[in-house]
């Protein structure tokens, strides 16, 4: 029964991906008149190792229209501030513009209110100062090193009729097969299926139409939200707009330097955002706890043959997910096999922790979870 459910989910994932690809109207090099003015928002707290590469990838976007970059840094003493300023200043010193953006604005987060996360506060500040001509706003994370056609593809798909928001997603392909890195890959493969089926956006590579921001429906939710993406479903529904996942914008993350305790904390926060902000939470919870429960029951009941069949089936399904997501046959499922059981165990653990959590830590800040409204309050700076 469990295997049948997993097969159905992956088969439906394949159907959704094919459906999205068939409905795609954009073609490389196709002329598109009147490309709208766009603003890209990047919010920073701390300097990830990927930040210089990510900024470099933004500077090389081939978007045909005019676009602006707005960066909101947590404070002037933040390590990210110096990295950003160095890149912006180097362009000015050389008196030669090499970046593709028309303008780059860097500012610090001015108001750190107690309600909502600091990231949501930074996003709200950026939204208040948007250029009046910007018709589409894109959000990107510092760990998303994006391809040169990233912005062009996001904007084109976002401008389609009845679409209010579009996003890509992430795929982990660690350069070193550590247990924690491979476990994250296993978890993320399953998460990609669930996020696609239940239309859960990823804020690390997200674009929205300006009308969604101007309506204040989303902005008001951000006042108390932990994250910006999983709460999008409600304002989109009220405006009769749809969300669309873009399979072509699967951002590859090759990092491996994460510990198992760090991974457990990160995963529980990812699942918690669904609990707080998305109506698919009950189904996500059942899936997360159920896959782990099957493994635990198999181990303690001694039904080894059934357990081996179950694990081999899961391994094949993970390989199938990679074929669907990346449109190529994986060279080896060794890293899946290496961390499959760890991934199943940590999936259940992170779901359970998200279910009972009363506090959450993110980027060195502790937040208290509130249920009315659903979101967080900052406990310490």
N, C-alpha and C positions, 0 to 999 in steps of 0.2 A: 504493500500500500504506500509506504513512504517513498520507495524507489519510483513507483508509478507517478506519484505527485511531483517528484523532482524532474522526471522526464517530461511531464506535461508543462511544467514551468519553463524548462529550457526550450522545448518545442515552441511554446508561445513566444518566448524571447526571440527565437529565430524568425517567427512569423512577423513580429513587430519590426525587427530590423529590416527584413525584406520589404515590408510595407513602407517604412520610412525611406528606404533607398529608391523604391519605385516612384514615390511621390516627389522625389527631389527634382526640382526644375533647373537648378544651377548647373552650368557646365563651365569648365575652365576656359577662360578667354571670351565667354559670351558677353556681348555688350549689354550694359544695363544703364539706361539713361537716368540722369538726376540721382546719382548716389547721394544719400542724405548725409548731412553733417553728423558726426558721431563723437561721443566722449567716452573714453576708457578710464575707469576708476580702479585704482590700486590702493588698498589699505594695508598699512604695515605696522607691526609691533614686533621688534626683533629682526635681526638680519639672517635669514636663511642662507645656506651655502649656495642655493640656486638663484638668489636675487640678482647678481650681476648678469648671469646668463639669461635670466628671464627678461630683464630690462633690455638687453641686447636684442632678444627676439622680438620685443615690441618695437624697437627702433627700425626693424627691417620689414615691417608689414607692407604688403603691396596693395593696400586699400586704395581704390581709384579716387575716392572723394576726400574731403577735408576731415581730419579728425584731430582731437585734442586729448592730451593725457593729463589726468588729475590724480595726484598722489597725496594721500593723507597719512602722515606719520604720527605715531602715538605721542612723541615728544621730541624736542630738539636734541635731547641727550640720548635718544634711541640710536643704537648702532646702525640702523637702516638709514638714518638721516644723512650720515656722512657718505654712505655709498651712493645714495640718490643724488646728493648735491655734487659729488665728484663727477658723476656722469653728465649732469646738466651743465656744470661749469666747464668741463673739458670741451664741450661743443662750442661754448661761447668764446673760450680762449683761442680756439683754432680759427675763429671767424669763418667757419665753413660748416654748414648744416649737413649732417649726415643721417639724421633720424627722419623717419617718415611722418612723425606727428607735426602738426602746424604750430602747436604751442604746448608747453609743459608747465603745469602749475604744481608747486610743492608747498604744502601747508601742514601745520601741526594740528592735532585734535585739540580744539579749544575748550569744549565742555564735556567733562566726564561725569555724566549723570549716573546715579546709582541704579536706575532701572535699565535693563537691557545690557547686552555685551558691549565692550569697547569697539569691537568691529562694527556692530550695527550703528553705534554712535558715529563712527567715522564715515560710514556710508551715508547716513542722514546728513551729516555736514557737507559731504561732497554733493549730494542732491540739491541742497539749498543754493549752492553756487554754480549750478550748471549753466552753461552758455545758452542763451535763449534760442539759438538756432539748432541746437542738438536735437535730433529726432529719435536717435537710438542711443542707449547707454549700455556699455559693456562693463562687466566686472571680471577681474582676473586676480588669481592668487599668486603670491611670490614664488611658489614651487611649481608653477605651470609654465614651462618653457615651450612656447607655442610656435607652430609653423608659420611661414610667411603669409599664408592665405587665411590664417585664423580669423582675423577681423572681417575680411571680405566675406567669408562663408557665413559667419555669425549674422552679419548685417543683412545679407541677402535673404537668408532663411527667416529672420525676424520680420522682414518687411512683407512677407507673404500674407495674403488675406486671412483674417480671423486668428492670426498668430500674435500672441502678446509677449511670449518669452521663449527663448531657445537656449540650449546649453549642450556642451560636450560632456565628457566624463573622463575618468583617469583609468589607466591600466598600469599595474606595477610589473616591471621587468628588471629586477635587481641584477646588477653586474656581479655581485657575489651572492651565492646561495646560502646565506645564513638562515638559521631556523626562523628568526623573527621576520626577516624580509620575505621569505617564501610563505610564511603563515599569512602575512598581510596580503600577498598575492592571491592566496586561496580565498581569503575572506572577501577581497575586493571583486573577484570573479563572480561570486554569488551575489554580492551587493549590486553589481552592474545589472544582473538579471532582474532583481527586485526593483531597482530604481527605474529601469526601462518599462517594466510592466505597469508599475503604479505611478508613473509619471512624476518621479521625484527629481527635481533639477539639481545640478551641481554648481554652486556659486563660484567655483574656481575658474569657470569658463562659461559665462552667462551673459546674455544680451536681452534687453527688454525695450519695448516701445516707450517713448516719452509719455504717452497718455497714461500708462500704468503708474508712473511716478507722479504725474500731475493730479491724478485722482485722489492722492493722499491715502488711499486704502492700504497700500503696501507700506508706505512711510509710517503710518500710524502703528502698524503691527511691529515695525522695527524698534519702536520705543521700548518695548519690553522683551523682544525676542533674543534668543541665544545666537541664532544664525539668520542669514538673509534668504536662503534658498528654499528650505522645506516649507516655509510659511506662504509661499507664492500662490498656492492653489486657490486660496480663498479670494484674494483680490482679482485673480484671473477669472474665476467663476462669476463673480459679481459684475465684471465688465464684459462677460460673454466672449472672452478670449481664451485661446488654447496655448498649452505648452508643447514644445516639440524637442525631442532629443535628436542631436545630429551625430549619427554614427561615425562620420568621417573625422570628427574632431575628438578622437580618443587620444588624450595626452599621455604620452609614455613617461613614466617616472622610473628612473633606474637606480634610485637611492637604496641603500641597504643598511645604513647606520641607524638602526632603531633597535632598542632593547625589547625584550618580551614584556617587562613591566610597563614600559612606555607605550608599547603597542596595545596592551590591554586598556590602558587609560584612554588612548586615542580612539579605539574602537567603541568603547562605552559612550564616549561623547558623540560619536557619529550616530549611534543608535538613539541616544537621548534626544537629538534634534528631531528625529522622526516622532518619538513619543510626544514631544511638546508641540509640534507644529504640523503634523500631517495626518490625515484621516486613515491612512493605510496602516497605522501603528498596530492595531490588533493582529492583522495578518503577518506583519513583519515579526512581531513578538512570537507568535505561534511557530513560525518557520524557524526562527533563531533558537528557541528553546527545544523545539521538536527534533531538529537534526542532532543536537547534542544528546537528548534523552535517548534516542535510538542507539547511539554509540555506547552510552553508559549502561543501558539495559543489556545490550549484547555482551559487553565485557563481564558483567556480574552474573549473567544467566548461564554463561558458558556455551552459548550457541555459536560456536566458532565458525562453522561453515556458513551460516546465514550472515554473520558479521563480515566475513571475508568477501562474500558476494556483494554485500552492501557497499563496502569500501571500494572494491574494484569498479562497481557501477558508478560511484561518486567520482572516481578518478577519470573514467571515460567521459562523464558528463562535464567535468572541468575542461578536458581536452576539447570537447565539442563547443563549449562556451568560447574558448580561445579561437577556434576556427571561425565561429560566427562573428565574434567581436573584431578580430584582426584580419579576417578574410584570408587566412593562410593557415596551412597545416603546421602545428607546432613541431619544432625539431625534436623536442623531448618533453615528456611529462615528468621527468625526474624531480624537478623542484616541486611539482604538485604532490607527487607521491611522498616526497621527503617531509612534507609539512601538513598533509591532509588531516590526520587525526588531531594535530595541534590546532589547526584551523577550525575544526568542528567543535573542539572543546572551548576554545576562546570565543567562538561565536555565541555559544550558549551563555558563557560567563558574562560577556559584555552586554548581552540582552538582559540578563538578570540584573546586572548592576544598573543598567539604564532604567529598568522597571522600578527599582527600589530607591534610586538616587534622590537625595535631598539637597546635595551640593555638587558642583562640578568645577574643576580647575581647568583654565585655558590660558595659555601663554603667561603663566605666573600669577593669574588673577583668580580668586575664588568667588564663585557665584552661588547664591541661594536660589533654589528652584521654586518658582511660584506657580500656582495653578489657577489663579484668578486675578489677572489674566495669565494664561500659560506663557511662561518665559522665565527670566532670571533677574535677580537683583545683585549688584556687586557688593561683596563683603569687605574686600580690602584692595588696596592699590599695589 
